Structure formats: structure tokens, C-alpha cells
Amino acid sequence: MTSMSRARVARRIAAGAAYGGGGIGLAGAAAVGLVVAEVQLARRRVGVGTPARVPNAQGLYGGTLPTAGEPPLRLLMLGDSTAAGQGVHRAGQTPGALLASGLAAVAERPVRLGSVALPGACSDDLDRQVTLALADPDRVPDICVIMIGANDVTHRMPATRSVRHLSAAVRRLRTAGAEVVVGTCPDLGTIERVRQPLRWLARRASRQLAAAQTIGVVEQGGRTVSLGDLLGPEFAENPRELFGPDYYHPSAEGYATAAMAVLPSVCAALGLWPAEEEHPDALRREGFLPVARAAAEAASEAGTEVAAAMPTGPRGPWALLKRRRRRRVAEAEPTSPSGV
């Protein structure tokens, strides 16, 4: 599918989500039965080897850094097993821990990490998660990172419904004062033990949903980062290294690659990224685009950020597409007992 075609589909899905449309299919209704059958077979193949317990990474990072009288920054993870860090054994290997330690280093300020992410969650669980996140109005997170979408595809949730739930979650968090960065639906076509033709269909469905998610998130004031093939060509080239022992969830190295891609957007949302990098770089093919086109391009290239940039014009909302440089994030462990 071309970028322009994907942009048109994403616009339709996002419009259906905003205006209560029905179930616009992700990969075509005729293919859904085949996709579901293959997914069930793949699940039986990849279900062995996943650690039953998700490491608890909640706690304080950068605890030895000076606070200058300010409380620690609050980072909250929402979403599914990817946000929770399923597939690794150590807390410091989870994306939340990697992001918290990286953010603390950039901000030169402690970061308190919390999580309400739930393995197996679809986008319709975000309402519950956001309610938990905002339960205490005096402890609203400074920044929320949402990773969601893979289970929506495999559970055949209509794309319009999926985007509607995500958009509502972003709207609630932004209204409460939190910044929001969303890691969009990963490319399910990279799962090594998934056979054709599911691989092609899963890749198409994943990218369609990712593009539609981007439109919905940006329109609510959030930013997105394309997770794609887990954020870099090395994932497709080294699936055995970047997948965990079940060949389905990311490995520690896969999560570190994801964190490297998301961290710059988290820092930029909080005003912590170098000012010179906030301007589009023509050499990296960055620039201002209609949001649907930016969303389609981002879905095709992992690690690409899309953020609102300009008021709505004749061609609809505009966005800034950024291909931020990825920087390595050191693995870290909580420096205090777990707690939000």
C-alpha cells in the first residue's frame, strides 16, 4: 500500500472514530477469517517461554540527583504487555525503567515511575487505566507513555473503535495536564513464527491502525512515535536477538531499542530536548505535512515522531514529522522501593 493510500484509509478510520462510524476493516473483511485462524496457530507456537511474572519496575530513578526543592518528575506507563515489559526477567530491562532512567539523566532530576499497563489489554481497557492514573488529582503524571494496538489487531477490534478509545484516553490525560506520547501499533508482520499470508496481512493491518492512531492522538494534543518493526532495521535483520524467548514479546535488547526511539519524544514533550533539534531538518526528510500524510509516512518508518504543528487549514490539521536521532539508554534499576 502506498503512503497516499494509507493516508486515505487512516483519515477514514479516524473520521469514523471521531464521528461514531462503524467497523471499517483493517485488512479487508474477506481476510479476517484467515488472519484469526493463523493468529491462533501462531499463539500456540509462541506461547512457550514467556516469563509468567512481569517485572515490577515502579519506583524512583535518579534518586541521587539534586531536586532543587522540586518533586520528582512523574512518568506513567499505560497500555499492553509491551508497555508493561512482558518477556524480560529484570525490572531494569523494561521500557518503563529504561525511559525513567534516561529521562532522569536528561532532566538531571529524579523520576518516579508508575505503571497501570496490563498484559493482554486492548484499547478499550484504556478508560480503566486512565481512571487509575487520574485517581489522585494531586498526583497527575507529568508525562504518560502509552503503548497499545497489537491486541486490537489480533482480537479483530474495529479500527474505528480502537482509535476512539485511544483518542478519548489522550484527551482525558491532556485535559488533566499530563503530556502524552503514544507508541503506535507495532508491526505484527515481524513475528518470526507467524507464517504467510498472515505476515503480509498483519503488517498491512498494523500499519493502517498505527496511521489512524497517529491522527487521533495528534488531534487530541499528544505525540506519537511509530514502533513499527520495533524501531529500527536491526529488528528485521536480527529477530532472534530482539525477540524474547517466546519469539513474540521483545527481548531486553528489543525494549532498549524501543526506549531509545521513544525517549527523545518524551523529553521534547517536557521541553527538555535541545532547541535546535525541534526544528525540521530537511536532510532527514523532516517537515510540516497534513496530519494524515505525516501519519502514513510515520507508519512506514519506525522511530518517526508526529506532533501537532499548525492550525487546521484547507487540507485539514497539520503536523510536524520528525526523525529524531536515537541515543542509547543505560539499563537501570529502581533506586527506591516500588511505589507510584
N, C-alpha and C positions, 0 to 999 in steps of 0.2 A: 504494500500500500504506500502511495506517495505521501509526502508531507502535506500537500494541499488536501488530498482526500481524507487523511487522518484529521486535519483541522476541521473539515466539514462535519465529519462524524462526531468529533468532540463537541463542536458547537451544538449539534442536535441533542446529544446526551445531556450537556449542561443546561440547555434550554428546557428539556423535559424535566430535569431535576428541579429547576427553579420554578417552573410553572405547573408542576404536578402531572407531567406526562407519564405515560405508561412504560412498558418494558421494552425499550429499544435494545435489541440484541447486541452482544459484544462481538460475536464472531459469526452470526447468522444462525437462525433457528434450526436449519437443517443439520448443522454441525454439532448442535448442543448434545444430542444423544451420544454421539461418538466421543466427544470430549469427556463427558461424565463417565462413560464406560472405561476409557483409558485412564482417567484420573484414579478411579477406584483400583484398577490394576497397579498403577504406579504407587499408590499409597501402601498396598500390601508389600511391594518391593522395597520401599524406602522407610518403612516403619520401624526397622530394627536399628538399634544403635543410638537412638536419641536419649540423652540423659533425662530421667523422669522428673528431676527437680530443676527448676530454673534458678540459677544463682541469684541470691539477693544482693544486689549492688547498691541498694539505697544507703545513703549516709553522706558524710561530709568529705569533700575533696579539697585539697589545697589548704588544709587546716593550719598549716604553719605560716600561711601568707598573712600580711597585715590587713586589718579590716578598716582602718581609718574611721572607726566608730560606726561603720555601716554593717548591716546584717549580711550574711552570705547571699549570693545570688541563688534563686530557686529555679532549678531545671526539673521539668516533669516529663516523663515518657508515657505516651499513650499509644494504643494500637494492639497489634497481634504478637505472635511469637517472635517476630523479628525485632520489635521494639523491646520485648521482654528479655531477649538474649537467649532463647532456647537453642540448644545444640552445643553449648560450651560448658565447661566444668567450673571455671573460676569466675568470680564476680568481676574482676578486673578486665575480663575478656568481653564483657557485654557492651553493646553500643552505648548504653547509658553511662557506664563507668568511663568509657573512652571519651565520650563527649564532655562529661563533667570534669575530668582531669585536664582535657585540652582547653576547655573554657576557663578553668581556674588559672591556667598558665597564661592565656592571652589577657584575661581581665586583671591578672595579678590580685586576685581576690578569691576567697573561698567560695565554693559552690556546693549547695546542698541538693542532692539528687533524690527525687522521689519517682515512683512508678505506679501507674494503675493499669498498665498493659496486661492483656490476658491472652495467653497462647490459644489459638483457635478462633479468636474473635473475628467477626465480620464488622463492617462499618456500622451496622445497626446497634452494636454494643457501645459505640462512642458516646451516646447520650448518657448511659450509666457511668462511663468513665469520666466524662466532663463533670457530672454531678459530684462525683467523689473529689475531683480536682478543685472544685469551687466550693466545697462544703464549708470551709472556713474563710470568710471574706477578708480576714486579716492576714491570710497566708496564701494569697493568689500567686501562682508561679510567675516569675519574670519571663520565662521562655518555656514553651511547650513544644516538644518534638513528637509528631505523630507518624507512625509507620503502619500502613494499612492497605489492604486491597487484594492480596493474593487469595485469601479465603473467599472473598466476594466472587472471584472468577471461578474457583473450583466448586463453590456452592451454588452457582448459577443465579446469584443475586442480580436482578436487572440493573444495568449500569446507571440508569436514572435514579433508582432508589439508593444505590451506593453513594453516588455523588451528593444526593440530597442530605443524607446522614452526615457525610463529611463536612459539607458546607455549613450545616447547622452547628456542628461541633466547633468549627473555626469561628463562626460568628459569636457563639456564646463566650468562647475564650477571649476573643478580641474585645468584646464588649466589657468583659471583666477587667481588662487592662493587660492581659498577657500577650506577648509576642508569640507567633506560631510559625513553625517550619514543618512542612509535611514531606516526608519521603514517600513518593508516589509508588504505585503498584510495581513490584519488581517483575522482571521478565521471567515468566514461568517456563519459557522455552529453553532455558539454560539448564534445567534439571537433568542431570546426566542419565538417570534411569527412566526418563519419560521417552516413550517411543514416538516415531512418526506414525500418523499425521498429527498427533496431539501436539508435538513440539511446535509445529508451524502455527496451528490454531491457537495454542496457548500464548505464543509470542504476539500474535495479532491481537488477541483479546486483552492481554496485559497492557500493550501499548495504547490501545484505544481507551482503556479505563484510565491509564496514567495521564493521558492528554486531557480527558474530561475532568479528572480530579484537579488538574492544574487550573483550569478555567474556574471551577467552583471555588477553590481556595483563594486564588488571587482576587476574585471579585469580593471576597469577604475580608480582604486585608492581610492575608497570610502570604507566605512564600513557599515555593515547592522546590525540591531537589529530586531529579529523576534518579531512582535507584536502578532502573534498567537491568542490565546483566550484573548487578551488584557492583556497579560503579567502576567500570574500567575494563578495557580489553583483556587484561590479565585473567579476569574471571572466566571468560570463554576459553582462554588458552590453557588454564590450569584448574579445571573444575575439581579435580581430586584434592588440590591443596586448599581451595577456597570454600568447598563444601565441608560440612561436618561429617561425623562417622555414619550418619544415616543417608548421606548424599542428597539431602533435601534442605535441611537448615544450613545456614552459613557456618563455617568454621571460625576459629578465633581470628585467623588472617582475613577471612571474608568480612567479619564485623569491623575489623580495623580499617579495611578498605572503605567500607560504608561510612565509618565515622570520619575519616579524612575528607570525604566528599561533603558531608553534612555540616561539619564544624565551621567552615567559613561562612555559611549562610546563617548559622546560629549566632556567630559573632557579629555579622553585619546587621542582623535584626536588632541587636542590642547596642548598635553604634560603636562596636569595638574593633571593627576591621579597618585597615589603613584607608584613609580617604581617597588616595589615588587609585585604589582598586575598585572603587564604587562607580567609576566612570567606564562606559563601554570601551572595549579595546577592539578596534577593527581587525587587528592581526589575529585575534582569537575568534573572529566572526561573532562578536557580541553586538547588541544594538537594541533599538526600540522597534517592537513589532506589534501588530494586532495580537491580542492575548491568545486567540485560537491558533494562530500560526506559531507563536512562541511555544505554546503548549505542545503542538505537534512536533516541532523540532526538538524540544527537550525530551519527549518520549522516545525519540530515536537515538539520543546520545546520553548515556549515563553520566551523572555528575553535573548536569546542567541545572542552573537555578533560574526560576522565573518569579518576578516580583512586580507588583503594580507600579506603574510609572507615570502615566498621564491620564487626564480626564477622558471620559468617553467621547469619541469623535464619530465621524460619518461611518467608519468601518468598525465601530464598537470599541470596547475597552482596549487600552494599550498596555504593554508590559515591557520590562527590561529583561532581556535574556543574557545571562552571564555564564561563562565557562570558567569558574574560579580555579585557581591553582590549588591543587591538593597538597596539604602539608602533613607530615607524619605525626601521629598522636601516640604518645607513650602509654603503654599499659599501666594501669594504676589500681590500687585497692582503696576502699573507703578508709578514711583516717579517723572515723568515729563509729560508734555502734550504729546499726541501721536505724533509720527513722526519717520521716519526712519533715 
